[in-house]
Amino acid sequence: MSKKLLLLSLLSWIVCWEGFGQEVEESAEPVRRGLAPTTESWNGLYLKFRLSDRIFWYQENHYRRRNSIANRADFIGRMSQLYNRAGFVYLFNDQFEVTVGPTLVWNFTPDPDDPNYENSTLEPRLWHQWLLTQSIAGVKILHQFRFEHRFKRDNFIGAEYAYTDRYRYKITAYIPLNKPRMENNTFFLAPSNEIFFETGKQQIDVLEENRVYTAIGYTYNNFMFFGGHMWTYGPTNNPGIYRNRHIIRLNIMYTLDFRGRRTPVTRSLPSL
């Protein structure tokens, strides 16, 4: 009898240990894995109009494409987004300004041949921003704190909108190359780094993305031409799976001063 009890106890212990082992295995954190990089092309127009000593109108319009499904390295195979941001800027002083306004984004289908996707969906946002500017030995440094309140949905037919808040911090340096400071006819280098955090009911990761961008540019009268390479890294909707992108960015900025005086380049630097 004692042998049967001992055997039953041993079997029970083995079953419990296997169940415990399965529980541990299921609850283990997923192994972090990176996806193969994808490519995109972003083209942007920046406008900044000075309406008075303190008030500006600010606007961005972007045309964005991404690689085709069959080729991750072609940069322009599919439509990605039409991105339109605008707002009024209030200049507190030469070092600090605040912007408030709306954003409208058209997000295009990830697979044009899949009938389960809508061709495009509209993503409205409200945004506000603090921009601090400082100068160190002729180098302009911008600190951008941006807050976005987004209403977005997937391109799946019938998908519902979800509300999220996004918080962004970016640091940008404008480094003049042929002159002692940023002014007209200046070649410049502009490295930047931006980190994104997002909160919402359906968010898995608080960290959304990190962007590293290096631009080169030239100022000419009311125009600024700049472009370069941006690398992004961040989580996907699948736990432990991370994506990264290589993006070519080409941009033009135009400034106009309605007070009858040209806006100084140093006051109209975009935050890239």
C-alpha positions in Angstrom: 0.0 0.0 0.0 2.8 2.4 0.9 4.4 1.7 -2.5 1.2 2.7 -4.3 1.0 5.9 -2.3 4.6 6.7 -3.0 4.0 6.1 -6.8 0.9 8.2 -6.8 2.8 11.0 -5.0 5.6 10.8 -7.5 3.3 11.0 -10.5 1.4 14.0 -8.9 4.7 15.8 -8.3 5.8 15.2 -11.9 2.4 16.5 -13.3 2.6 19.6 -11.1 6.2 20.2 -12.1 5.3 20.0 -15.8 2.4 22.4 -15.3 4.6 24.8 -13.4 7.3 24.6 -16.2 4.6 25.4 -18.8 3.4 28.4 -16.8 6.9 29.8 -16.6 7.5 29.2 -20.2 4.3 30.9 -21.3 4.8 33.9 -19.0 8.5 34.4 -20.1 9.2 37.7 -21.9 9.3 37.4 -25.7 12.8 37.4 -27.2 13.5 40.8 -28.8 13.9 40.5 -32.6 14.4 43.1 -35.3 12.7 43.0 -38.6 14.6 43.6 -41.9 14.8 47.4 -42.5 12.3 49.1 -44.9 12.7 52.3 -46.9 10.6 55.4 -47.4 10.8 58.8 -49.1 9.4 62.0 -47.5 9.1 65.3 -49.3 8.0 68.3 -47.3 7.0 72.0 -47.8 7.4 74.2 -44.7 5.8 77.7 -44.6 6.2 80.3 -41.9 4.5 83.7 -42.2 5.1 86.5 -39.7 1.7 88.3 -39.2 2.8 90.7 -36.4 5.6 91.1 -33.9 4.3 88.2 -31.8 2.2 86.0 -34.1 3.1 83.7 -37.0 1.2 81.3 -39.2 3.0 77.9 -39.5 2.3 75.1 -42.0 3.7 71.8 -43.1 2.6 69.7 -46.1 4.3 66.3 -46.7 4.1 63.7 -49.5 5.3 60.4 -48.2 5.9 57.1 -50.0 7.3 53.7 -48.9 8.9 50.7 -50.4 6.9 48.2 -52.5 5.9 44.9 -51.0 8.2 43.0 -53.2 11.2 45.2 -52.7 12.1 46.7 -49.4 14.9 48.9 -50.8 13.0 50.9 -53.6 11.9 53.8 -51.3 8.9 54.9 -53.5 6.9 51.7 -54.4 3.7 52.6 -52.5 1.9 55.6 -51.2 2.3 56.0 -47.4 0.8 59.3 -46.2 -0.4 62.8 -47.1 0.5 64.8 -44.0 -0.8 68.3 -43.3 0.0 70.2 -40.2 -0.8 73.9 -39.4 -1.1 76.3 -36.5 -0.7 79.7 -35.0 2.6 80.6 -33.3 2.9 83.0 -30.4 6.4 84.3 -29.9 7.1 85.1 -26.2 10.7 86.1 -26.9 13.5 85.2 -29.2 14.1 82.0 -27.2 10.6 80.7 -26.7 7.5 80.2 -28.8 4.3 78.2 -28.5 2.3 76.7 -31.4 -1.3 75.3 -31.4 -3.3 73.9 -34.4 -4.8 70.9 -36.2 -3.3 68.1 -38.3 -4.9 66.0 -41.0 -3.2 62.8 -42.2 -4.3 60.4 -44.9 -2.9 56.9 -44.2 -2.8 54.7 -47.3 -3.3 51.0 -47.4 -0.3 48.8 -46.7 -1.4 46.4 -49.5 -3.1 47.9 -52.5 -4.1 44.4 -53.8 -5.8 43.3 -50.6 -9.6 44.0 -50.7 -9.8 43.8 -46.9 -8.1 47.2 -46.7 -9.5 50.6 -47.5 -7.4 52.6 -49.9 -6.9 55.4 -47.3 -8.2 56.5 -43.9 -8.3 60.0 -42.3 -6.4 60.6 -39.1 -7.3 64.0 -37.4 -5.2 65.4 -34.6 -4.8 68.3 -32.4 -1.3 69.4 -31.6 0.6 72.0 -29.5 4.3 72.6 -29.1 6.9 74.4 -27.1 10.0 75.4 -29.0 13.1 76.7 -27.1 16.0 78.2 -29.1 19.5 78.8 -27.8 22.8 79.9 -29.5 26.2 78.5 -28.6 29.2 79.9 -30.6 27.2 80.5 -33.7 25.4 77.1 -33.5 21.6 77.3 -33.1 20.1 74.5 -30.9 16.4 73.9 -30.9 14.5 72.0 -28.2 11.1 70.9 -29.3 8.4 69.5 -27.0 5.4 68.4 -29.1 2.1 67.0 -27.8 -0.4 65.3 -30.2 -3.9 64.1 -29.5 -4.7 61.6 -32.2 -7.9 59.8 -33.5 -6.6 57.0 -35.7 -7.7 53.6 -37.1 -6.3 50.8 -39.1 -7.0 50.5 -42.8 -9.0 47.3 -42.3 -12.5 47.7 -43.5 -14.8 48.4 -40.5 -11.9 49.2 -38.1 -12.9 51.6 -35.3 -11.1 54.8 -34.3 -9.0 54.8 -31.2 -7.8 57.8 -29.2 -4.1 58.1 -28.2 -1.8 60.8 -26.8 1.7 61.1 -28.2 4.6 63.0 -26.5 7.7 63.9 -28.5 11.0 65.5 -27.6 13.5 66.5 -30.3 16.9 68.3 -30.2 18.2 69.8 -33.3 21.5 71.7 -34.0 22.0 74.0 -36.9 25.8 74.2 -37.6 26.9 76.8 -40.2 29.7 75.6 -42.4 30.7 78.6 -44.5 29.8 81.5 -42.1 30.1 82.2 -38.4 26.4 82.0 -37.8 23.1 81.1 -39.6 22.2 83.9 -42.1 21.5 84.3 -45.8 23.6 82.2 -48.2 24.7 79.8 -45.5 25.5 76.1 -46.0 24.7 74.2 -42.9 24.6 70.8 -41.2 21.6 69.9 -39.0 21.7 66.7 -37.0 18.7 65.8 -34.8 17.3 63.1 -32.6 13.7 62.7 -31.6 12.0 60.2 -29.2 8.3 59.4 -29.2 6.1 58.1 -26.4 2.4 57.2 -26.8 -0.4 56.3 -24.3 -3.8 54.9 -25.0 -6.1 51.9 -24.2 -4.7 49.7 -27.0 -1.0 50.7 -26.7 1.3 47.8 -25.9 4.6 49.9 -25.6 4.8 53.4 -24.2 7.9 53.9 -26.4 6.7 54.4 -30.0 9.8 55.3 -31.9 13.2 57.0 -32.0 14.3 59.0 -35.0 17.9 60.0 -35.9 18.1 62.5 -38.8 21.1 64.3 -40.4 20.3 67.0 -42.9 22.4 69.3 -45.0 21.1 72.5 -46.4 21.4 76.0 -47.8 19.7 79.3 -47.1 18.8 81.6 -50.0 16.8 84.8 -49.3 13.4 83.6 -48.1 14.1 80.0 -48.9 15.8 77.2 -47.1 16.6 73.9 -48.9 17.5 70.9 -46.7 17.5 67.2 -46.9 19.2 64.0 -45.8 18.9 60.6 -44.3 16.7 59.5 -41.3 16.9 56.2 -39.4 14.0 55.2 -37.2 13.6 52.4 -34.7 10.7 51.2 -32.6 8.3 48.4 -31.5 5.5 46.9 -33.5 2.1 45.6 -32.4 3.8 42.2 -31.9 5.6 42.0 -28.5 9.3 41.7 -28.9 9.3 42.5 -32.6 11.0 45.8 -33.6 11.1 47.6 -36.9 13.6 50.0 -38.4 13.3 52.3 -41.4 15.7 54.2 -43.7 14.1 57.4 -45.0 15.3 59.9 -47.5 13.9 63.4 -46.7 13.9 66.4 -49.1 12.4 69.7 -48.0 11.9 73.4 -48.8 11.0 76.1 -46.3 9.6 79.5 -47.3 9.3 82.4 -44.9 7.5 85.7 -45.4 7.2 88.8 -43.1 4.0 90.7 -43.6 5.3 93.6 -41.5 7.3 94.6 -44.6 10.6 93.3 -43.3 12.2 89.9 -44.2 12.0 87.4 -41.3 15.6 86.7 -40.1 16.7 83.1 -40.9 17.7 82.6 -37.3 14.0 83.2 -36.2 12.5 80.9 -38.8 14.5 77.7 -38.4 12.3 74.6 -38.8 12.5 72.0 -36.1 13.0 69.3 -38.9 
